[in-house]
Amino acid sequence: MKCLPSRQGRKRRLLLRGVIALLLALTLITPARADDERGSTTPTGWWWLHGVSADQIKERIDQGFRLIDLEVEQTSPLRFSAVFVKNQGVHQKTWWWYFGATRDFLASKLQQHRARLLDLEPYEVNGQTRFAAVLVRNTGSQAKAWWWYWGVSTTSFITSKLSQNGARLIDIDTYFIGGQRRYSAVMIRNAGADAKAWWWYFNVSPSFIASKLQQHRARLVDIERHTSSTFTVIMERSQGEPWWWYYGVSGQQVNELLAQNGARLIDIESYRVNGQKRFAVLMLNNSNALTTRVGQMLRAGTDGASGLYLKRINGPVLASLQATRAFEPASAIKVLIHVHAMLQVQNGNVTLQTQVPWKGDPSKYNALGNYMCGGNDCYSDNTVDESDALEDALRLMMECSDNALTQALRDFFGDAHINATRQMLGMTNTRLRHSIGCGQEAVNNPNRLTLVDVGRLHEKVATGLLTPTNRETFYDLMLNGLFPKMDDIIAEEAVALGLSKEDEDAFRSEVDIAYKGGSYGLPNGKSYRSVAGWVQLPFISNGSLSHRQYVFGIFIDRATTININVRDAASELLRDEIRAALETFKP
């Protein structure tokens, strides 16, 4: 059987055990990474599809995406799972893909394009082997010595070829032809820039895989379902990059996990369990450094869904994880009522001294008959007739998070009018539904907020929604003190930069913050935490002091365990900007 020619035109013949093996050996010129697709954590655009036709894959390709993993889900009609990256930046390559290909056709295309295989998927059509394949250019700085084999009946054959070629696997598949199990393999020379510590195991359990990952300090780069309870995998020594693997998950679960991890897929395996489509997937971090750092803190601190958001006002988004996911905000949504009230003051419909009627809880009054801040339970049993100036009612709602005053303000202004303000602000995924603090109502009809929505509210306030006087009142009626952890970070970074205590104190005196938090423990056994707000940091440029403003937010949703303070996470979210601001205070 014929080999494909090398760049020097040399040809050989190889015949082993009646199994066709194709060899493409190219001289390396400038070493390049073999696996930008499965190793680069530079954030990039990407996509995944499943249960789709070739035409649907072509549509995504026409939008500038490149295939990095292709799986045949079924052959009649032909349907695929596919993973793409945007074909730009570190991922830009000249590439091709084929399906329904014979061995001879694929070999000819490899020769024609001077290419190598990135992914090989053999499958059976009417008893014959066909291939779906992804090829990349194998010339110049991308050139590598590589080999591919198919129709292999024993893994010992692959092992012998790995040894003979001084190679490592980059793709492994197991499949059936005529009811007989077969293997295919793609390998590259394990030398130079492509040299890695790596391992492969076939027909092993998830627990075995987990133990080997820990033993080798490794991550998976390829996974193939072997039997209903075992897998064949390739792993390589981890470089510390965040990554994840899952099996037996639905498509919806894959999407939820991707969003929670801020990740992209690098490998997907589709199969059926009791007639239901399930996936084994490998994910690699696809977030910037700040999102990754704080995201890891949140994931380590809770089993609930979590998210973060930091945006410079009139500037870029600096960190984002699940920032458009709607979560139960508990009291954090009260800022919507607050801004609506301040707009009514600004429009002359009410004043800060307008009386707001409400009913108090007798248990919330002290011995002197004064109402105590902190009526955070459901207001429904309140019986004491009260009224307070709007300014005081807003302060009790925003600083004390009093739910009786919150409901009184909703009744006073009307939910329909508050909702109109929500729409005017562009808070498209926010919903004010139940009476805040009433647990079963929250379970049955949860409120909804996103970090992008609440960030949009704060950015509009900061950029002219309210007059300077009303904006100052808006912030003043909220919680304003620095988070304890934020205060610690200022001290830590000031010391690291060699700033004097005088300069540190001067910096701290110019920091301003306004925020609202939320906390629920509901009858469904789930806990919820959130905090969102506005912060202003001082910068010195050419001896002149100016300020940069930011919106920020953190949430934890539907958790059974929470071992992290969301205000600590928000403080860490601000660390890089605090450091950058402090640097300008250096003499």
C-alpha positions in Angstrom: 0.0 0.0 0.0 1.3 3.5 -0.9 2.4 6.2 1.5 1.8 9.8 0.8 4.9 11.6 -0.4 7.0 13.7 2.0 8.0 17.2 1.1 11.2 15.8 -0.5 9.1 13.5 -2.6 10.3 10.2 -0.9 7.9 7.3 -1.1 7.7 4.1 0.9 5.4 1.1 1.2 3.9 -0.2 4.4 1.9 -3.4 4.8 1.1 -4.6 8.4 -1.3 -7.4 9.2 -3.5 -6.7 6.2 -4.4 -3.3 7.8 -3.9 -0.2 5.7 -1.8 2.4 7.4 -1.1 5.7 5.8 2.0 7.6 6.6 2.7 11.2 6.0 6.1 12.3 7.3 7.0 16.0 6.9 10.2 17.7 7.9 9.7 20.3 10.6 10.9 23.7 9.7 9.8 26.2 12.4 8.3 24.4 15.4 4.7 25.2 16.1 2.3 24.1 18.7 0.4 21.0 17.6 -2.8 21.8 19.5 -3.7 25.5 19.4 -7.2 24.2 19.0 -7.1 22.1 22.2 -4.5 24.0 24.2 -4.8 27.7 23.7 -6.6 29.6 26.5 -6.5 32.9 24.6 -10.3 33.8 24.6 -11.7 33.3 21.1 -15.1 33.0 19.4 -16.3 29.5 19.0 -19.5 27.4 18.5 -20.8 23.9 18.8 -23.7 22.1 17.1 -25.2 18.6 17.4 -27.7 16.6 15.4 -27.0 18.7 12.4 -26.6 18.1 8.6 -23.5 19.0 6.5 -25.3 22.0 5.2 -25.8 23.4 8.7 -22.1 22.9 9.4 -21.3 24.8 6.1 -23.5 27.7 7.3 -21.3 28.1 10.4 -18.1 27.7 8.3 -19.3 30.5 6.0 -19.5 32.7 9.1 -15.8 32.4 9.6 -15.5 29.4 11.9 -13.2 26.4 11.5 -13.9 22.9 12.6 -11.7 21.4 15.3 -13.8 18.3 16.2 -16.3 16.4 14.1 -18.4 13.4 15.2 -20.8 11.3 13.2 -23.9 10.8 15.2 -25.8 8.7 12.7 -25.4 7.7 9.1 -29.0 7.7 7.7 -29.6 10.5 7.4 -26.0 11.7 8.0 -25.9 13.8 11.2 -23.0 15.3 13.0 -21.8 16.9 16.2 -19.3 19.6 15.6 -17.0 22.0 17.5 -15.7 25.2 15.8 -13.3 28.1 16.6 -13.2 31.4 14.9 -10.6 31.1 12.2 -8.5 34.0 13.3 -5.7 34.9 15.6 -3.9 32.0 17.1 -6.5 29.7 15.6 -6.1 30.8 12.0 -5.2 28.0 9.7 -5.7 26.9 6.1 -8.0 23.9 6.4 -10.5 21.6 4.8 -13.1 19.1 5.8 -14.7 16.1 4.1 -17.3 13.4 4.8 -18.4 10.3 3.1 -14.8 9.9 1.9 -13.1 6.7 0.9 -9.5 6.0 2.0 -8.2 6.7 -1.5 -10.1 10.0 -1.8 -8.9 11.2 1.6 -5.3 10.2 0.8 -5.5 12.1 -2.4 -6.8 15.2 -0.6 -4.0 15.0 2.0 -1.5 14.9 -0.8 -3.2 17.6 -2.9 -3.4 20.1 0.0 -0.1 19.1 1.6 -2.1 18.7 4.7 -2.3 16.6 7.8 -5.3 15.2 9.8 -6.5 17.1 12.8 -9.6 14.8 13.4 -10.5 11.5 11.8 -14.0 9.9 12.2 -14.4 6.5 10.5 -18.0 5.1 10.1 -19.8 2.3 8.3 -22.0 2.8 5.2 -23.4 -0.5 3.7 -20.6 -2.5 5.2 -17.9 -0.1 3.8 -15.7 2.2 5.8 -16.2 5.9 5.1 -14.5 8.9 6.7 -15.4 12.3 8.0 -12.2 14.3 8.5 -10.8 17.7 9.3 -7.4 18.6 7.6 -5.0 21.5 8.2 -2.2 22.8 6.1 1.1 21.0 7.0 3.7 23.3 5.5 6.0 26.0 6.6 5.9 26.8 10.3 2.9 24.4 10.7 4.7 21.4 9.3 5.0 18.3 11.5 5.9 14.6 11.1 2.7 12.7 11.4 1.0 9.4 10.8 -2.5 8.0 10.5 -3.9 4.5 10.8 -7.3 3.0 10.5 -9.0 -0.4 10.4 -6.7 -1.4 13.3 -8.0 -4.5 15.2 -5.7 -4.3 18.3 -4.4 -1.5 20.4 -1.0 -3.2 20.5 -0.6 -2.2 16.9 -1.1 1.5 17.8 1.3 1.1 20.7 4.0 -0.4 18.4 3.6 2.5 16.0 3.8 5.1 18.7 7.1 3.6 19.7 8.4 3.1 16.2 7.6 6.7 15.2 8.6 8.4 18.5 5.1 9.8 18.4 2.1 10.7 20.6 -1.6 10.5 19.8 -3.7 13.5 19.0 -6.8 11.7 18.0 -8.2 8.2 18.8 -11.5 6.6 17.7 -13.1 3.2 18.1 -15.9 2.1 15.8 -17.5 -1.0 14.3 -17.3 -2.3 10.7 -19.3 -5.5 10.0 -19.9 -5.9 13.8 -16.1 -6.0 14.5 -14.5 -3.3 16.7 -11.8 -1.3 15.0 -9.5 1.6 15.9 -8.2 4.6 14.1 -5.4 6.9 15.3 -3.7 10.1 14.3 -0.3 10.8 15.8 2.5 13.3 15.5 6.2 13.1 16.4 6.6 13.8 20.1 9.7 16.1 19.7 10.7 19.7 19.7 7.9 22.2 20.3 5.4 19.3 20.1 7.1 17.2 22.9 4.8 16.6 25.8 4.4 14.2 28.7 1.3 12.3 27.7 -0.7 9.0 28.3 -3.5 7.1 26.7 -5.8 4.5 28.1 -8.5 2.4 26.4 -11.7 0.8 27.7 -11.3 2.3 31.2 -13.9 3.6 33.7 -14.4 7.2 34.7 -13.0 6.5 38.1 -9.8 5.1 36.6 -9.5 8.1 34.3 -9.9 10.5 37.3 -7.2 8.6 39.2 -4.8 8.9 36.3 -5.5 12.5 35.8 -4.6 13.2 39.4 -1.6 10.9 39.3 -0.1 12.5 36.1 -1.3 16.0 36.9 -2.9 15.8 33.5 -5.8 17.0 31.4 -7.8 15.2 28.8 -7.4 16.2 25.1 -9.5 13.4 23.5 -12.3 11.2 24.8 -14.1 8.3 23.0 -16.9 6.2 24.4 -15.8 2.6 24.4 -18.7 0.8 26.0 -21.8 1.9 28.0 -19.6 2.5 31.0 -16.0 2.9 29.8 -14.0 5.4 27.6 -10.8 5.5 25.6 -8.9 8.7 26.3 -5.7 10.7 25.6 -4.3 12.9 28.3 -1.3 15.2 28.6 0.5 17.0 31.4 -1.5 20.0 32.4 0.2 23.4 32.2 -2.1 24.8 34.9 -4.9 25.8 32.5 -8.4 25.5 33.8 -10.3 22.7 32.1 -13.2 20.4 32.8 -14.6 17.1 31.6 -18.1 15.6 31.9 -20.0 12.6 30.6 -23.6 11.5 30.5 -24.8 15.1 30.2 -27.6 16.5 28.0 -27.1 19.2 25.5 -28.8 21.7 27.9 -26.4 20.7 30.7 -23.4 21.1 28.3 -24.5 24.7 27.6 -25.1 25.4 31.3 -21.6 24.0 32.2 -19.9 26.0 29.5 -21.5 29.2 30.7 -20.7 28.5 34.3 -17.1 27.7 33.5 -16.5 30.4 31.0 -15.2 27.7 28.7 -15.2 26.4 25.2 -15.5 22.8 24.0 -12.4 21.2 22.5 -13.9 17.6 22.1 -17.3 16.1 22.1 -18.6 12.6 22.0 -22.3 11.9 21.3 -24.1 8.7 22.3 -27.4 7.3 23.4 -28.4 6.2 26.9 -31.9 4.6 27.1 -32.8 6.4 23.9 -31.7 9.8 25.1 -28.8 11.7 23.6 -26.0 12.2 26.0 -22.5 13.7 25.6 -19.0 13.3 27.0 -17.2 16.6 26.6 -13.9 18.3 27.3 -13.8 22.0 28.0 -11.0 24.5 28.1 -11.0 27.9 29.8 -12.1 30.7 27.4 -12.1 33.7 29.7 -9.7 36.5 30.4 -7.4 36.4 33.4 -9.7 38.5 35.7 -12.8 36.5 34.9 -10.9 33.3 35.3 -9.5 34.3 38.7 -12.8 35.4 40.3 -14.7 32.7 38.5 -12.5 30.1 40.1 -13.1 31.7 43.5 -16.9 31.5 43.0 -16.8 27.9 41.6 -14.7 26.8 44.6 -17.0 28.6 47.0 -20.4 27.3 46.0 -22.3 24.5 44.2 -24.8 27.0 42.8 -24.7 28.9 39.6 -22.6 32.0 39.8 -21.7 35.0 37.8 -19.6 38.2 37.8 -19.5 41.5 35.8 -17.2 44.5 35.8 -17.5 47.3 33.2 -15.8 50.6 33.1 -18.5 53.3 32.6 -18.3 54.5 29.0 -15.6 51.9 28.5 -15.0 48.2 27.9 -16.3 45.2 29.8 -13.4 44.0 31.9 -14.8 40.8 33.3 -17.9 38.8 32.5 -19.2 35.4 33.5 -22.9 34.5 33.1 -23.6 38.3 33.1 -26.7 37.8 31.0 -28.1 34.9 33.0 -31.3 35.8 34.9 -30.9 35.0 38.6 -33.1 35.4 41.7 -31.6 38.7 43.1 -33.5 38.8 46.5 -33.1 42.4 47.8 -30.6 43.5 45.1 -33.5 44.2 42.8 -34.6 47.0 45.1 -32.3 49.4 43.2 -34.9 49.4 40.4 -37.6 50.7 42.8 -35.0 53.2 44.1 -34.1 54.6 40.7 -37.8 54.9 39.8 -38.5 56.9 42.9 -35.6 59.3 42.2 -36.9 59.8 38.7 -40.3 60.7 40.1 -38.6 63.3 42.3 -36.6 64.6 39.4 -39.8 64.9 37.3 -41.5 66.8 40.0 -44.2 64.2 40.7 -43.1 63.8 44.3 -40.6 65.3 46.7 -38.2 63.6 49.1 -40.6 64.8 51.9 -43.7 63.2 50.4 -45.2 60.9 52.9 -45.3 57.2 52.0 -47.9 55.1 54.0 -46.9 51.7 55.2 -47.6 49.0 57.8 -45.0 48.0 60.4 -44.3 44.8 62.2 -44.9 45.2 66.0 -41.9 43.0 66.7 -39.6 45.5 65.0 -40.2 48.3 67.5 -37.9 48.9 70.5 -38.8 49.7 74.0 -39.1 53.4 73.2 -41.5 52.6 70.4 -39.0 53.4 67.6 -38.9 51.3 64.5 -35.7 49.2 64.2 -33.9 48.9 61.0 -33.9 45.5 59.5 -37.5 44.3 58.8 -36.3 41.7 56.3 -39.1 39.1 56.7 -42.2 38.9 54.6 -44.2 42.1 55.3 -47.6 40.3 55.1 -48.3 40.2 58.9 -47.5 43.9 59.5 -50.3 45.7 61.3 -49.0 49.0 62.6 -50.0 52.0 60.6 -47.1 54.2 59.7 -45.9 56.8 57.2 -42.5 58.1 56.4 -41.0 60.7 54.2 -39.9 59.2 50.8 -36.3 60.0 51.6 -36.5 57.9 54.9 -38.4 55.1 53.2 -35.8 54.9 50.5 -33.0 54.8 53.0 -34.7 52.1 55.0 -35.2 50.0 51.8 -31.7 50.5 50.5 -29.5 50.6 53.6 -31.6 48.4 55.9 -33.2 46.3 53.2 -36.5 46.7 55.0 -39.2 44.7 53.1 -42.2 46.4 54.6 -40.9 49.8 53.2 -40.1 48.1 49.9 -43.6 46.9 49.5 -45.0 50.2 50.6 -42.9 51.9 47.9 -44.2 49.5 45.3 -47.8 50.1 46.3 -47.2 53.8 46.4 -45.7 54.1 42.9 -47.3 51.0 41.3 -45.6 48.0 39.7 -46.8 49.0 36.2 -44.9 52.4 36.5 -41.8 50.7 38.0 -41.9 48.3 35.1 -42.1 51.1 32.6 -38.9 52.5 34.1 -37.3 49.1 33.8 -38.2 49.0 30.1 -36.9 52.6 29.6 -33.6 51.6 31.1 -33.3 48.7 28.7 -33.4 46.1 31.5 -34.8 43.5 29.1 -34.2 40.4 31.3 -35.3 41.9 34.6 -38.7 41.0 36.2 -40.2 42.2 39.4 -42.8 39.6 40.4 -43.2 38.5 44.0 -43.2 40.5 47.2 -39.6 40.6 48.3 -39.0 38.6 51.5 -41.9 36.3 51.1 -40.2 32.9 50.7 -42.8 30.7 49.1 -43.8 33.5 46.7 -40.1 33.7 45.7 -40.1 29.9 45.1 -43.3 30.0 43.1 -42.7 33.2 41.1 -39.1 34.3 41.4 -37.9 37.8 40.6 -35.3 38.0 37.9 -32.2 40.2 37.3 -29.1 40.0 35.2 -25.7 41.6 36.0 -25.8 43.4 32.6 -29.2 44.8 33.4 -28.3 46.2 36.8 -25.0 47.4 35.3 -27.0 49.3 32.6 -29.0 50.9 35.4 -26.0 52.1 37.2 -24.2 53.3 34.1 -27.2 55.4 33.0 -27.4 56.9 36.5 -23.7 57.8 36.3 -23.9 59.3 32.8 -26.9 61.7 33.1 -30.1 59.8 33.8 -30.3 61.9 37.1 -29.2 65.4 37.7 -26.0 65.8 39.7 -28.0 66.6 42.8 -30.4 63.7 42.4 -27.5 61.4 41.5 -25.7 62.3 44.7 -28.9 61.6 46.7 -29.4 58.3 44.8 -25.9 57.1 45.9 -26.2 58.6 49.4 -29.4 56.6 50.2 -27.6 53.4 49.3 -24.9 51.5 51.2 -21.6 53.4 50.8 -18.8 52.0 52.9 -15.9 50.1 51.4 -16.2 46.3 51.6 -13.8 45.0 54.3 -12.0 42.9 51.7 -11.8 45.9 49.4 -10.2 47.9 52.1 -7.7 45.1 52.7 -6.9 45.0 48.9 -6.1 48.7 48.9 -3.7 48.2 51.8 -2.1 45.1 50.2 -1.6 46.7 46.8 -0.3 50.0 48.3 2.3 48.1 50.3 3.3 46.0 47.2 3.7 49.3 45.2 5.8 50.9 48.0 3.3 53.7 48.6 3.5 55.6 51.9 0.6 55.4 54.4 -0.1 59.0 53.5 -0.5 58.2 49.8 -2.6 55.2 50.7 -4.9 57.2 52.8 -5.1 59.9 50.2 -6.2 57.3 47.7 -8.7 55.7 50.0 -10.3 59.1 50.7 -11.1 59.5 47.0 -12.7 56.1 46.5 -16.5 56.1 46.4 -18.9 53.2 46.2 -22.7 52.6 46.3 -24.3 49.2 46.2 -27.2 46.9 47.1 -26.9 43.3 48.1 -29.5 40.5 48.3 -29.7 37.3 50.3 -32.3 34.5 50.4 -32.7 31.1 52.0 -35.9 29.8 50.5 -38.3 26.9 51.4 -36.9 25.0 48.3 -33.7 24.4 50.3 -31.7 26.7 48.0 -29.7 29.8 48.9 -29.2 33.0 46.9 -26.6 35.8 47.2 -25.9 38.9 45.1 -24.4 42.3 45.2 -24.2 45.0 42.5 -23.4 48.6 42.4 -21.2 51.5 41.3 -17.6 52.4 42.3 -15.4 55.3 41.6 -11.6 55.2 41.7 -9.1 58.1 41.7 -6.3 58.3 39.1 -3.5 60.9 38.9 -2.2 62.0 35.5 0.3 64.8 35.0 -0.3 65.9 38.5 -4.0 66.2 38.0 -6.6 64.1 39.9 -9.5 62.5 37.9 -11.8 59.6 38.5 -12.8 56.4 36.7 -16.2 54.9 37.3 -17.3 51.3 37.1 -20.3 49.1 37.5 -19.9 45.7 39.1 -21.9 42.7 40.2 -21.7 39.2 41.6 -24.4 36.5 42.1 -24.8 33.0 43.4 -28.1 31.3 42.4 -29.8 28.1 43.6 -27.0 26.9 45.9 -27.1 24.3 48.6 -23.6 25.3 49.8 -22.1 28.8 49.9 -18.6 29.2 51.4 -17.8 32.5 49.9 -18.8 36.1 50.6 -20.1 37.8 47.5 -18.7 41.1 48.7 -15.2 39.5 49.0 -15.6 38.2 45.4 -16.7 41.7 44.3 -13.6 43.2 46.0 -11.3 40.7 44.2 -13.1 41.7 40.9 -11.9 45.3 41.5 -8.3 44.4 42.5 -6.7 45.0 39.1 -8.3 48.4 38.7 -7.4 49.3 42.3 -3.8 48.4 41.6 -3.8 50.4 38.3 -5.2 53.4 40.2 -2.7 53.1 43.0 0.2 53.0 40.6 -0.7 56.5 39.6 -0.2 57.7 43.2 3.5 56.6 43.2 5.8 59.6 43.6 
